[in-house]
Structures are given as C-alpha cells and as structure tokens.
Amino acid sequence: MNTKHQTPSPDVHPMNDHRTWWQVVFGCDLRSLAVFRIMLGLLVLLDVGLRWPDIEALYSDSGFFTRELADEYYAQTAGAGWSQAIWSVYSFRGDVRFVTGLFVVQGLAGLALALGAATRGATVLAWVLVASAQVRNPIVITSGDMLLKLMLFWSMFLPLGRLWSLDALRRGHTVAKEQALWRCSFATAGLILQVIIMYFFTGVAKFNSIWFEGVAMDFVWRLDIFANSWGKYLVQFSALSQFVAWATLFIELIGIWLLLIPWKNWMWRLLVMAAYWAFHLGIAATMTIGLFPLICMVAWLPLWPAEGWRRRTSPNIAAAPVSESAFHRWTAVVGNLVCAAMIGLMICWNLYNMNAPWTKSLMPKPLHYVGHWTAFYQHFQMFGVPPKVNPWFVFEAKLNDQQPNVPATTLDIFCTDGILNYQKPPLVRDTLPGHNWRRLLQNMLHQDLAYLRQPLLDYAVRKWNARNTETNQRQVRSAELFCYMQELGPGYREGDWVRQTWAVYRTAANDPGQTLDDLIDRMLNGNR
C-alpha cells in the first residue's frame, strides 16, 4: 500500500508536486523547450530565406549598404568609440561570396538547432551569425528580429536538446527516463521575463493620445507600405479599430502580468498565450511585416505548461535536482550567474529606453558596452507612435535613347518593373521587391537617414545598367528618386499628397535644360 502512494501514476496532476511559487512562475517544461528549439531553428532558417534575395544589395560592399555606409551609420547613431563595442563577423570582408557563405552557415546552424544536433554549439553559432547580420544592416531589422536574437541568447543557457533531439537520441534521454520534466533556472526566468518586458515596454511606448483615444489603427492599417487588403478593409470600421487599439493597450500593459500569478499558473499561461497568439494572427492577417508575428508566437512556446501535455509518462515532474557531473554543475552555476546579471541589465536597459530623467542613471557607459559586446541591446516600440505619413516611391529614370523630336524613354527602374506611375498604387507593398526594402524605405523617411537616399538611387541605376548592357540606348541617362506622401489619421483623404525629391542622378550627357528643371523642382519641392 505504501508503494502505491509513493509511486504516482503517470497521470498525476503536475501541480501535486512540491514546487515553490517561483519555480511555478519561472519554470519551463522540457517538452515545451524541445518544441521551442525546433521552431527556433526553423526561424533561423526562415531568417536566411527572408534575407537571401538581398544579400548582395544589403550586406555586401558591391551593393547599396556598404560597410563604409554602415560605419557612417554607427558613427552618427552610437557616437565616438562605437567601434570598441559593436562587432559583427560581416565586418571582416564585404565580397558577395564571403557574405553568402556566412548566411549558408547560419542556415546550417538553424537546421542543426531544429534537429537538436550539437544543440549548444548550434545555438551559439546561430546567435553569433544572427546578431552579426543585424549589426551589419540595422536599418532593415524589426522588433521581431531583435527578439529572435535575444531568444537565441537565452537559449544558449537552456537545456533545449534534452528531449526530442539527435543529442537526446545519442544519449538515451527520453521523457520516461527524465527525473524532472520541469526546470527552473535564471535562464528560464530570463526568457520568460524577456517576453513580459518586451510587451510591457511596448505598451509603455504607446502612452500617447493616439492610442488612448483609440485612433491608432487609423494610422497603422492605412500604412500602405505594410498593410494588406484586409487591413485597408477593416480600417473603415471605426468601432473595430477602437476596440483593437484599446485591447492592444490592455494586453500589453496589464494582461501580460497575469503570467506572474502562481495560483493556477498553468491556466493563466494558457489564457494569456491564447490572447497573444490571436493578437499576432490578427497582425499577420492585416499586415505584411516579415517574420515578426511568427517570431513572437514562437517566443510563447516555452511557456506552454506541463498541464498542456496530455500524456505524462514521467513519474516525477517536480523541479527536483538533476544528477549531473561536477563539470556540468559548475557550468550551470556560471550560467545562472551570467543570466542573473543579464536579467538586471535587461530591466535597466528597458527602463532607460523610456527617456525619463530618473532612468538615465541606470545605464552608464560601461553597461552600454556590455550590452553591445553581448549583442543584448534592445528597444521595443512596435508602432508606439504610429507613422504620421503614408509613403510610396518612384525611381524615375530617362534612358539614352533620345532621338530628334522623340523624347527619351522614361520608366521606373526599381518599384514597378519599368512601368512609370505617379499615382499611388492600390497596395504600395506590392511595388517593392520584399520586406527588407519596405523596412528600409520606411526608415529612410527619418531625416537622420537622409544621407542614404543618394546611394540608394545610385545603386538602383547601377543595377539597371548592369542588367541592360546589350545597347547603350538602354543605359540610364538621368534619374530621380521621388517620395510621395499622404498624411495619415482619422482625417485621411485619399487625394491629398505631397512630393519630395530624395536624390538626383546625372551622367555627363545631361538633358538640355535639366539644370533649370532641377532648380525649379527644388523650389517647388513639397508642392502637390
């Protein structure tokens, strides 16, 4: 009879163990971590796929964003001494073959991580390469990309390969043989707190009248560079737009903290996870913003509770100590110390990002260096202040085929496969080559990045000329990059737009009167 009571059935409820409240709140199930590892590896692969078409343009010296431009970017944004803290393996060489090789290695690391082959090493390698790519071209990354990098950082300290991996198969680890399926450490706490902090400070960034008045989605769903046809359709329902705006504020500022309730924590995890998955599915359905929704959904997988696994074959899922060698115990202690320090840095950094007077002292310069040395820097906004203008772009070019009484051919050499159209397209996002270019051009609306506009036009001309070498008449004679903009918001009117000339390209053979045309255009710049 005693044996019966001492050996629980495989179906014993997981909460009948002796976990403390912090083990309940900040722990993870090994099975959830295994699923997380698989999806994280696939995300690393998908990240390669997303950037692969633009390797030459955005990551090599033969493209648009050269290493020299990257250095100029950091000199302007990070200030003096930036090179002492900001690192990237992409800085060693800038030729296309080297850069392509790095992306191939990143893909292999993602595959190894998904399979659980040399899991720890694959995680470290994936983190180094993902962080390096983001440093190499920071103007095309999103908050989701930053979260991917941070998830890889925390994953280096997690037992991701303990179950359902090639490593586990080699070592004979199975669910039935595990002494404890529930693990709690500073690494699991750091990963969970990273999710909470990301969403909460994203909500803090929304402390403005646009969100409190419920009109934020009038800006976001009309931003044609990202919004799709569903977003453009739903924006006409003002009550729905208000509900989505206020619901976003609620789950980011209040709902996220339900994860810290120890009583029936499994229930709160499932409830909050369902709310956020619905939230990100809604984003994916109405906007095209790369891997952002998928990355955020994967970040929730470690929080899937033990109660969510119907089949419990382990006789003990308590947070009991696991028998390991002295070396593994020592590395676990070091890992916990590192993760505890990084939790403190994470909290300080996000408080610092609030730009409040009392938060400035939280991040002295040495801590900034630590954050950059570890690629741990973070800043989450996610439409905290929605864009006020709706842009689209025209890369107008004239070719060398001008004849007497016959004007030169004029076309768009970047956005619309040669078709020149000065009217706003139905979906601006469809006129650009992909997510990276949408993100790039949206960021270039900021005056701080205006110095990138001329190199971008020069690159577009260079690429066009390289593709049309059969005759000199197909070469570009002159070109201009125009940005058309509409004001967004509740008072939006479809016909209101202004034009800015972002950059001008000229060959030695200028069109007659071109100099006067340029002067007039600059005088009228911004007029309709």
C-alpha positions in Angstrom: 0.0 0.0 0.0 2.9 2.3 0.8 4.4 1.7 -2.6 1.1 2.6 -4.2 1.2 6.0 -2.5 4.9 6.6 -3.1 4.8 5.9 -6.8 2.4 8.3 -8.5 0.6 7.3 -11.7 1.8 8.8 -14.9 -1.5 10.8 -15.0 -0.9 12.5 -11.6 -1.7 16.2 -11.9 1.6 18.2 -12.2 0.5 20.7 -9.6 0.5 18.0 -6.9 4.3 18.4 -6.6 6.3 20.5 -4.2 7.4 23.3 -6.4 7.7 26.7 -4.8 5.9 29.7 -6.3 8.9 31.0 -8.2 9.6 27.5 -9.7 6.0 27.5 -10.9 6.1 31.0 -12.3 9.6 31.0 -13.9 10.0 27.3 -14.8 9.5 25.6 -18.2 8.7 22.0 -19.2 11.4 20.2 -21.1 8.9 19.1 -23.7 7.9 22.7 -24.3 11.5 23.7 -24.6 12.1 20.9 -27.1 9.2 22.2 -29.3 10.6 25.7 -28.9 14.0 24.5 -30.0 12.6 23.0 -33.2 10.7 26.2 -34.1 13.6 28.5 -33.1 15.9 26.5 -35.5 13.3 26.9 -38.3 13.1 30.6 -37.6 16.8 30.9 -38.1 16.4 29.1 -41.4 13.5 31.4 -42.4 15.5 34.4 -41.5 18.1 33.3 -44.0 15.4 32.8 -46.6 14.0 36.3 -46.0 17.4 38.0 -46.5 18.8 35.7 -49.2 17.4 37.7 -52.2 19.1 40.9 -50.9 22.5 39.5 -49.8 24.3 41.5 -52.5 22.3 44.7 -52.1 22.1 45.0 -48.4 25.0 43.0 -46.9 27.9 43.3 -49.4 30.2 46.1 -50.5 29.1 45.7 -54.1 25.5 46.6 -53.1 23.8 49.6 -51.6 24.6 49.4 -47.9 28.3 49.0 -47.9 30.5 48.5 -44.8 31.5 52.2 -45.2 27.9 53.3 -45.0 27.4 51.0 -42.0 30.3 52.7 -40.3 28.9 56.1 -41.0 25.5 55.0 -39.6 27.1 53.9 -36.3 29.3 57.0 -36.1 26.1 59.1 -36.3 23.9 57.0 -34.0 26.3 55.5 -31.5 28.8 58.3 -31.4 32.5 58.2 -30.7 34.0 54.9 -29.6 31.3 52.9 -31.2 33.8 50.5 -32.8 35.0 49.4 -29.4 31.7 47.8 -28.6 29.8 47.0 -31.8 31.0 43.8 -33.5 30.0 41.7 -36.5 31.7 38.8 -38.3 30.4 40.5 -41.5 32.9 43.3 -40.9 35.9 41.1 -41.9 35.1 41.1 -45.6 32.5 42.6 -47.9 32.6 40.5 -51.0 29.4 38.6 -52.0 30.9 35.1 -51.7 32.0 35.7 -48.1 28.7 37.1 -47.1 26.8 34.3 -48.9 28.9 31.8 -47.1 28.0 33.3 -43.7 24.3 33.1 -44.5 24.8 29.4 -45.6 26.5 28.7 -42.2 23.6 30.4 -40.4 21.2 28.2 -42.3 23.1 25.1 -41.3 23.2 26.2 -37.7 19.4 26.7 -37.8 19.0 23.2 -39.2 21.3 21.7 -36.6 19.3 23.5 -33.9 16.0 22.3 -35.2 17.3 18.7 -35.3 19.0 19.0 -31.9 22.4 18.1 -33.2 25.2 19.6 -31.1 22.5 21.7 -29.8 24.5 24.0 -27.5 27.1 24.7 -30.2 24.5 25.2 -32.9 22.7 27.7 -30.7 25.9 29.7 -30.0 26.7 29.7 -33.7 23.2 30.8 -34.7 23.2 33.6 -32.1 26.6 34.9 -33.4 25.5 34.9 -37.0 22.0 36.3 -36.5 23.4 39.1 -34.2 26.2 39.8 -36.7 23.7 40.2 -39.7 21.6 42.6 -37.6 24.6 44.7 -36.8 25.7 44.6 -40.4 22.5 46.2 -41.5 20.4 47.6 -38.6 18.1 49.7 -40.8 16.1 46.7 -42.0 15.5 44.9 -38.7 12.3 44.9 -36.8 11.4 44.4 -33.2 10.8 40.7 -34.1 14.3 40.4 -35.4 15.6 41.8 -32.2 13.5 39.3 -30.2 14.9 36.4 -32.3 18.4 37.5 -31.4 17.5 37.7 -27.7 15.8 34.3 -27.7 18.9 32.8 -29.1 20.9 34.4 -26.4 18.8 33.0 -23.6 18.7 29.6 -25.4 22.4 29.2 -25.0 21.8 28.6 -21.3 18.7 26.3 -21.6 18.5 22.5 -21.9 16.9 22.7 -25.4 18.4 19.4 -26.6 17.4 17.4 -23.6 14.4 15.8 -25.3 13.3 15.0 -28.9 16.7 15.7 -30.4 19.5 13.9 -32.0 21.6 14.7 -28.9 18.9 13.0 -26.8 18.7 10.0 -29.1 22.5 9.6 -28.8 22.5 9.9 -25.0 19.3 7.8 -24.5 17.3 10.6 -23.0 13.5 10.1 -23.2 10.5 11.6 -21.4 10.1 8.4 -19.4 13.6 8.4 -18.1 13.7 12.1 -17.0 13.9 12.6 -13.3 12.3 16.0 -13.7 10.5 17.4 -16.7 10.1 20.8 -15.1 13.2 23.0 -15.0 13.6 26.3 -13.3 16.8 28.4 -13.5 17.8 32.0 -14.1 17.9 31.1 -17.8 14.2 30.1 -17.9 13.4 33.1 -15.7 15.3 35.4 -18.1 13.5 34.0 -21.2 10.0 34.4 -19.5 10.9 37.9 -18.2 12.1 38.9 -21.7 8.7 38.1 -23.1 7.0 40.1 -20.3 9.3 43.1 -20.6 9.1 43.2 -24.4 5.3 43.5 -24.4 5.1 45.8 -21.3 7.6 48.3 -22.6 6.0 48.2 -26.0 2.8 49.2 -24.2 4.7 52.0 -22.3 5.8 53.3 -25.7 2.1 53.7 -26.6 1.5 56.2 -23.8 0.2 58.9 -26.1 -3.2 60.3 -27.2 -3.3 58.4 -30.5 -3.6 55.1 -28.6 -5.6 56.3 -25.7 -8.2 57.9 -28.0 -8.5 54.6 -29.9 -7.5 56.0 -33.3 -4.1 54.3 -33.6 -5.3 51.7 -36.1 -6.4 54.6 -38.4 -2.7 55.2 -38.8 -1.4 51.6 -38.8 -4.0 50.0 -41.1 -3.6 52.8 -43.6 0.2 52.5 -43.8 0.2 51.0 -47.3 3.8 50.1 -47.3 2.9 47.3 -44.7 -0.9 47.0 -44.7 -2.6 44.5 -47.0 -6.1 44.5 -48.4 -7.6 43.1 -45.2 -6.1 45.9 -43.2 -7.4 48.5 -45.7 -10.8 46.9 -45.5 -11.1 46.8 -41.7 -10.0 50.4 -41.1 -13.3 51.6 -42.3 -15.0 50.1 -39.2 -14.2 52.7 -36.6 -15.7 50.7 -33.6 -13.5 47.8 -34.5 -10.4 50.0 -34.9 -11.0 51.5 -31.4 -11.5 48.1 -29.9 -8.3 46.7 -31.4 -6.3 49.8 -30.2 -7.7 49.6 -26.6 -7.3 45.8 -26.5 -3.7 46.1 -27.5 -3.1 48.5 -24.7 -4.8 46.3 -22.2 -2.9 43.0 -23.0 0.4 44.8 -23.2 0.2 46.9 -20.1 -2.0 44.7 -17.9 -2.7 41.3 -19.4 1.0 40.3 -19.7 1.5 40.5 -15.9 -1.1 37.6 -15.4 1.8 35.3 -16.2 3.3 36.0 -12.7 0.3 34.7 -10.8 1.4 31.5 -9.1 -2.1 30.2 -8.3 -3.2 28.0 -11.2 -0.3 29.5 -13.2 -0.9 26.9 -16.0 -4.4 28.4 -16.6 -3.1 32.0 -16.8 -0.3 30.9 -19.1 -2.8 29.3 -21.5 -5.2 32.2 -21.3 -2.5 34.9 -22.0 -0.8 32.8 -24.6 -4.1 32.3 -26.5 -4.8 36.1 -26.3 -1.3 36.9 -27.8 -1.5 34.3 -30.4 -4.8 35.7 -31.6 -3.2 39.2 -31.5 -0.3 38.1 -33.7 -2.5 36.1 -36.1 -4.5 39.3 -36.5 -1.3 41.2 -37.3 -0.3 38.6 -39.8 -3.8 38.7 -41.5 -3.8 42.5 -41.9 -0.1 43.5 -42.4 3.0 42.2 -44.2 5.9 42.8 -41.8 8.2 39.9 -42.4 8.7 37.2 -39.7 7.5 39.5 -36.8 4.2 37.7 -36.0 5.8 34.2 -36.3 8.8 35.1 -34.1 6.6 36.5 -31.4 4.4 33.4 -31.5 7.4 31.1 -31.2 8.6 33.1 -28.1 5.5 31.9 -26.3 6.2 28.2 -26.7 8.5 27.8 -23.6 5.5 28.9 -21.5 3.3 26.1 -22.6 2.7 24.4 -19.2 3.1 20.8 -18.1 -0.7 20.6 -17.8 -0.9 21.3 -21.5 0.8 17.9 -22.2 -2.0 15.3 -22.0 0.3 12.3 -21.9 2.5 12.4 -18.8 4.8 9.4 -18.8 7.3 10.6 -16.2 6.7 9.5 -12.6 8.1 12.8 -11.3 7.8 16.2 -12.9 8.7 18.2 -9.9 11.6 20.7 -10.0 13.9 18.1 -8.4 17.7 18.4 -8.9 19.1 16.5 -11.8 22.1 14.3 -11.4 25.0 15.7 -13.4 28.8 15.6 -13.4 30.8 18.1 -11.5 31.7 19.9 -14.7 28.0 20.3 -15.7 27.2 21.5 -12.1 30.0 24.1 -12.3 28.9 25.4 -15.8 25.3 25.5 -14.5 26.4 27.8 -11.6 28.3 30.1 -14.0 25.4 30.1 -16.4 23.0 31.1 -13.6 25.3 33.9 -12.5 25.5 35.2 -16.1 21.8 35.0 -16.6 21.0 36.7 -13.3 23.3 39.6 -14.3 21.7 39.8 -17.8 18.2 39.9 -16.2 19.3 43.0 -14.3 20.8 44.5 -17.5 17.5 43.8 -19.4 15.4 45.6 -16.8 17.8 48.6 -16.6 18.0 48.9 -20.4 14.3 48.9 -21.0 13.8 51.5 -18.2 16.5 53.6 -19.8 14.7 53.5 -23.1 11.7 55.3 -21.5 13.9 58.5 -21.7 12.6 59.6 -18.3 15.0 61.8 -16.2 15.1 59.2 -13.4 16.1 56.3 -15.7 19.2 58.0 -17.3 21.5 56.9 -14.4 20.5 53.3 -14.8 22.7 52.8 -17.9 26.2 54.2 -17.5 28.5 53.9 -20.5 30.2 50.6 -19.3 26.8 48.9 -19.2 26.2 50.1 -22.8 29.4 48.4 -23.8 28.4 45.2 -22.1 25.1 45.3 -23.9 26.8 45.7 -27.3 29.5 43.2 -26.5 26.9 40.6 -25.8 24.5 41.8 -28.6 22.0 42.1 -25.8 20.9 45.7 -26.6 17.1 46.0 -27.0 14.5 48.6 -27.7 10.8 47.7 -28.4 8.2 50.1 -29.7 6.1 48.4 -32.4 4.1 51.4 -33.6 4.4 53.1 -30.2 4.0 56.4 -32.1 2.3 55.4 -35.4 3.8 56.9 -38.5 2.0 60.1 -39.5 2.6 59.8 -43.3 1.8 57.2 -45.8 4.7 57.0 -48.4 5.2 55.5 -51.8 8.2 55.8 -54.1 9.1 56.4 -57.7 12.6 55.8 -59.2 12.1 57.8 -62.4 14.8 57.3 -65.0 15.4 58.5 -68.5 17.3 56.3 -70.9 19.9 57.2 -73.6 17.6 56.5 -76.5 16.5 60.1 -77.1 16.3 61.0 -80.8 15.4 64.3 -82.6 11.8 65.0 -82.0 11.5 61.8 -80.0 11.7 62.0 -76.2 13.8 59.6 -74.2 12.1 56.6 -72.7 11.1 57.3 -69.1 10.5 54.4 -66.7 10.6 53.3 -63.1 13.8 51.3 -62.6 13.0 49.8 -59.2 9.4 49.7 -58.0 7.2 48.5 -60.8 9.2 46.5 -63.3 9.7 49.6 -65.6 6.1 50.9 -65.5 6.2 54.5 -64.5 3.2 55.6 -62.5 2.9 58.8 -60.5 -0.4 57.7 -58.9 -0.5 55.9 -55.6 -0.7 52.1 -56.3 -3.6 50.1 -54.7 -1.0 48.3 -52.5 2.3 50.1 -52.1 3.8 47.0 -50.5 3.4 45.1 -53.8 5.5 47.6 -55.7 8.7 46.9 -53.6 10.9 43.9 -54.0 10.3 42.5 -50.5 10.1 43.0 -46.8 13.7 44.3 -46.4 13.1 47.1 -48.9 9.8 48.1 -47.3 11.5 48.4 -43.9 14.5 50.2 -45.4 12.4 52.8 -47.2 10.1 53.4 -44.3 13.1 54.0 -42.1 14.6 56.4 -44.6 11.7 58.8 -44.0 13.6 59.9 -41.0 15.8 62.9 -41.7 18.7 61.3 -39.8 19.0 58.7 -42.6 18.6 61.2 -45.5 22.3 60.6 -46.4 21.4 57.1 -47.6 19.0 58.3 -50.3 21.6 59.2 -52.9 23.5 55.9 -52.5 20.2 54.1 -52.9 19.4 55.8 -56.2 23.0 55.3 -57.4 22.6 51.6 -56.6 19.3 51.3 -58.5 20.9 52.9 -61.6 23.9 50.7 -61.3 21.8 47.6 -61.1 19.6 48.6 -64.1 22.6 49.4 -66.2 24.2 46.0 -65.3 21.1 44.2 -66.4 20.8 46.2 -69.7 24.3 46.0 -71.3 23.1 45.0 -74.8 23.0 48.5 -76.0 24.0 52.0 -74.8 20.5 53.2 -75.5 19.1 51.1 -72.6 21.5 52.7 -70.2 20.2 55.3 -67.7 21.0 58.9 -68.7 19.4 60.6 -65.7 17.3 59.6 -62.7 15.4 61.0 -59.7 14.1 59.3 -56.6 10.8 60.7 -55.5 8.9 60.1 -52.3 5.2 60.7 -52.3 3.4 61.1 -49.0 -0.1 61.4 -47.6 -1.0 62.4 -44.1 -2.5 59.5 -42.0 -5.1 59.5 -39.3 -8.8 60.0 -38.8 -8.9 63.0 -41.2 -7.3 60.9 -44.0 -8.3 61.9 -47.6 -7.2 59.8 -50.5 -6.3 62.6 -52.8 -4.1 64.6 -50.5 -0.4 64.1 -51.2 3.0 65.9 -51.4 6.2 65.0 -53.2 9.8 65.2 -52.1 12.8 64.7 -54.3 15.1 62.5 -52.4 18.0 62.1 -54.8 19.2 63.0 -58.3 21.5 61.1 -60.6 23.1 62.7 -63.7 25.5 61.5 -66.3 27.8 63.8 -68.2 25.2 64.0 -71.0 22.5 65.9 -69.2 19.3 66.7 -70.9 19.0 70.2 -72.2 17.6 72.5 -69.6 17.9 69.8 -66.9 19.8 72.2 -64.5 16.9 74.6 -64.7 14.4 71.8 -64.2 16.3 70.7 -61.1 16.2 74.2 -59.7 12.5 74.6 -60.2 11.9 71.2 -58.7 13.8 72.1 -55.6 11.9 75.4 -55.3 8.6 73.6 -55.6 9.7 70.6 -53.5 6.8 69.5 -51.3 4.1 71.1 -53.5 1.4 69.0 -54.9 
